[in-house]
Amino acid sequence: MTSSIYNMKQELRKEKLHARRSLAPEFRISADHAILERLESLPEVQGATVIAAYASDGTEPDLMPLLKRAAQAGKKICLPRWRQDSTYEMAVADADFTLVEGKWKMPEPPPEAPAVPDSVLQNALWLIPGVAFDEKCGRLGRGKGIYDRFLAVHEGAMIGIFYECQKTAVLPVESHDQPLDLVVTEKEIYRRFSDSNTMKEKE
């Protein structure tokens, strides 16, 4: 990573994390509801049998109502969990969606939750948080490469979950940065068809 790209990413992280943290509670509730409605309208979500998602840190869009409905419909829900080798794995959410405080105070499944084999994750639907995105469905994460490593070795639809305030004109991209297939916000669904064409779906 060149110093200029690193600096650009760090500035974007600072700006967009602040924007996300600064959302008013009333707006956040309304925005999360709109995001879930858009997600549940997608054929990728309706047809999924395995969903690899995340547990919100309190500033990210909250997917829990959708995940609980999906679990009740018989879908397998998986959430990320930190491992002692400083990598992450996906673990099965139990019926009560039991979470404990993990690394960096992030909520995650407890140690006794079964890890999900790679074979199960190959065609999973991925619902992915992030710090920033652009209309080409590029994604900027926190800088630890957790989801880039997951997505580099798994297939299946990859949907980024963001607030509209996290959008930026163009993201600085490196070879290891994994693009998303779609981005869902409270206002739009952005779908990536190629590196140069992105369709915006509106109500």
C-alpha positions as CSV (number, residue, x, y, z in Angstrom):
1,M,0.0,0.0,0.0
2,T,1.4,3.4,-1.0
3,S,1.4,6.1,1.6
4,S,-1.0,8.2,-0.5
5,I,-3.6,5.4,-0.6
6,Y,-3.1,4.6,3.0
7,N,-3.7,8.3,3.9
8,M,-6.8,8.5,1.7
9,K,-8.2,5.4,3.4
10,Q,-7.5,6.7,6.8
11,E,-9.1,10.0,6.2
12,L,-12.2,8.3,4.7
13,R,-12.4,6.1,7.7
14,K,-12.2,9.0,10.1
15,E,-14.9,10.9,8.2
16,K,-17.3,8.1,7.6
17,L,-17.1,6.5,11.1
18,H,-17.8,10.0,12.5
19,A,-20.8,10.3,10.2
20,R,-22.2,6.9,11.2
21,R,-21.7,7.5,14.9
22,S,-23.4,10.9,14.6
23,L,-26.7,9.7,13.3
24,A,-29.6,10.6,15.5
25,P,-31.3,7.7,17.3
26,E,-34.7,8.4,15.7
27,F,-33.1,8.5,12.2
28,R,-31.2,5.3,12.9
29,I,-34.3,3.4,13.8
30,S,-36.1,4.6,10.7
31,A,-33.1,3.9,8.4
32,D,-32.6,0.4,9.8
33,H,-36.3,-0.4,9.1
34,A,-35.9,0.8,5.5
35,I,-32.7,-1.2,5.0
36,L,-34.4,-4.3,6.2
37,E,-37.4,-3.8,3.9
38,R,-35.1,-3.4,0.9
39,L,-33.1,-6.5,1.9
40,E,-36.1,-8.7,2.3
41,S,-37.3,-7.7,-1.1
42,L,-34.2,-9.1,-2.8
43,P,-34.3,-12.5,-4.5
44,E,-30.8,-13.1,-3.1
45,V,-32.1,-12.9,0.4
46,Q,-35.4,-14.7,-0.2
47,G,-33.6,-17.7,-1.8
48,A,-30.7,-18.0,0.6
49,T,-30.4,-21.1,2.8
50,V,-27.2,-19.9,4.6
51,I,-26.7,-16.3,5.6
52,A,-23.3,-15.1,6.8
53,A,-24.0,-11.8,8.5
54,Y,-22.8,-9.7,11.4
55,A,-23.9,-8.5,14.8
56,S,-24.0,-4.7,14.9
57,D,-21.6,-2.8,17.1
58,G,-24.4,-0.2,17.8
59,T,-23.4,2.1,15.0
60,E,-23.7,-0.3,12.1
61,P,-27.2,-1.0,10.7
62,D,-29.0,-3.5,12.9
63,L,-29.9,-6.7,11.0
64,M,-31.1,-8.7,14.0
65,P,-34.8,-8.5,13.2
66,L,-34.2,-9.8,9.7
67,L,-31.8,-12.5,10.9
68,K,-34.3,-13.8,13.5
69,R,-37.1,-14.0,10.9
70,A,-34.7,-15.8,8.6
71,A,-33.8,-18.3,11.3
72,Q,-37.4,-18.9,12.1
73,A,-37.9,-19.7,8.4
74,G,-35.3,-22.4,8.6
75,K,-32.2,-20.5,7.3
76,K,-28.8,-21.1,8.9
77,I,-27.4,-17.9,10.3
78,C,-23.7,-17.4,10.8
79,L,-21.8,-14.6,12.6
80,P,-18.1,-13.7,12.8
81,R,-16.0,-14.8,15.8
82,W,-12.4,-13.9,16.6
83,R,-9.9,-16.7,16.9
84,Q,-6.8,-16.9,19.0
85,D,-4.6,-16.8,15.9
86,S,-5.9,-13.3,15.2
87,T,-8.1,-14.4,12.3
88,Y,-11.9,-14.6,12.2
89,E,-14.2,-17.6,11.6
90,M,-18.0,-17.8,11.1
91,A,-19.9,-19.5,13.9
92,V,-23.5,-20.7,13.9
93,A,-26.0,-18.4,15.8
94,D,-28.1,-20.3,18.3
95,A,-31.9,-20.1,18.5
96,D,-31.6,-17.2,21.1
97,F,-28.9,-15.4,19.1
98,T,-26.6,-15.5,22.2
99,L,-23.8,-13.0,21.9
100,V,-20.7,-12.3,24.0
101,E,-18.2,-9.4,23.9
102,G,-15.3,-10.4,21.7
103,K,-12.2,-8.8,20.4
104,W,-12.4,-5.0,20.2
105,K,-15.7,-5.3,22.2
106,M,-17.5,-6.6,19.1
107,P,-20.5,-8.8,19.8
108,E,-19.9,-12.4,18.6
109,P,-21.2,-16.0,19.2
110,P,-19.8,-17.6,22.4
111,P,-16.9,-20.1,22.3
112,E,-19.3,-23.1,22.4
113,A,-21.1,-22.1,19.2
114,P,-20.1,-24.5,16.4
115,A,-17.7,-23.1,13.7
116,V,-19.1,-23.2,10.2
117,P,-17.2,-25.3,7.7
118,D,-15.9,-23.6,4.5
119,S,-18.0,-26.1,2.5
120,V,-21.2,-24.6,4.1
121,L,-20.1,-21.1,3.4
122,Q,-19.2,-21.5,-0.3
123,N,-22.6,-20.4,-1.6
124,A,-23.8,-18.5,1.5
125,L,-25.4,-15.1,1.2
126,W,-23.0,-12.5,2.8
127,L,-24.4,-9.4,4.5
128,I,-21.3,-7.3,5.2
129,P,-20.8,-4.1,7.2
130,G,-18.2,-1.4,6.2
131,V,-17.0,2.1,6.8
132,A,-17.6,3.5,3.3
133,F,-18.7,2.5,-0.2
134,D,-19.1,3.9,-3.7
135,E,-21.6,3.5,-6.5
136,K,-19.4,0.8,-8.1
137,C,-20.0,-1.3,-5.0
138,G,-16.5,-0.8,-3.7
139,R,-16.1,-1.3,0.1
140,L,-13.8,0.2,2.7
141,G,-13.6,-1.6,6.0
142,R,-11.9,-0.9,9.2
143,G,-8.5,-1.8,7.8
144,K,-8.0,-5.3,9.3
145,G,-8.9,-7.2,6.1
146,I,-11.3,-9.5,7.9
147,Y,-14.0,-9.5,5.2
148,D,-11.6,-9.2,2.3
149,R,-10.1,-12.6,3.4
150,F,-13.5,-14.2,3.8
151,L,-14.8,-13.0,0.4
152,A,-11.6,-13.9,-1.5
153,V,-12.2,-17.6,-0.9
154,H,-16.0,-17.9,-0.9
155,E,-18.7,-17.6,-3.6
156,G,-22.3,-16.5,-3.2
157,A,-23.9,-13.1,-3.3
158,M,-22.0,-10.4,-1.3
159,I,-24.2,-7.5,-0.1
160,G,-22.9,-4.5,1.7
161,I,-25.0,-2.9,4.4
162,F,-24.5,0.9,4.8
163,Y,-26.2,4.1,5.6
164,E,-26.4,6.6,2.7
165,C,-24.1,9.0,4.6
166,Q,-21.3,6.5,4.2
167,K,-21.2,6.8,0.4
168,T,-18.2,8.5,-1.3
169,A,-17.6,9.4,-4.9
170,V,-14.7,7.1,-5.5
171,L,-12.9,4.7,-3.1
172,P,-9.1,4.1,-3.3
173,V,-8.8,0.5,-4.4
174,E,-6.0,-2.0,-4.0
175,S,-5.6,-5.5,-5.5
176,H,-6.7,-7.2,-2.2
177,D,-9.9,-5.1,-1.9
178,Q,-13.0,-7.3,-2.6
179,P,-15.9,-5.6,-4.4
180,L,-19.5,-6.2,-3.4
181,D,-22.3,-7.5,-5.7
182,L,-24.8,-5.1,-4.1
183,V,-25.0,-2.3,-1.6
184,V,-28.2,-1.6,0.4
185,T,-28.8,1.6,2.2
186,E,-31.9,3.3,3.6
187,K,-32.4,5.1,0.3
188,E,-31.0,2.9,-2.5
189,I,-30.1,-0.5,-3.8
190,Y,-26.8,-0.4,-5.8
191,R,-26.1,-3.4,-7.9
192,R,-22.7,-4.0,-9.6
193,F,-22.7,-5.4,-13.1
194,S,-19.2,-4.7,-14.1
195,D,-16.2,-2.5,-13.1
196,S,-17.7,0.4,-15.1
197,N,-21.5,0.0,-14.8
198,T,-23.5,0.1,-11.6
199,M,-27.3,0.2,-11.6
200,K,-29.2,2.1,-8.9
201,E,-32.6,0.5,-8.0
202,K,-35.2,2.9,-6.7
203,E,-38.6,2.4,-5.3
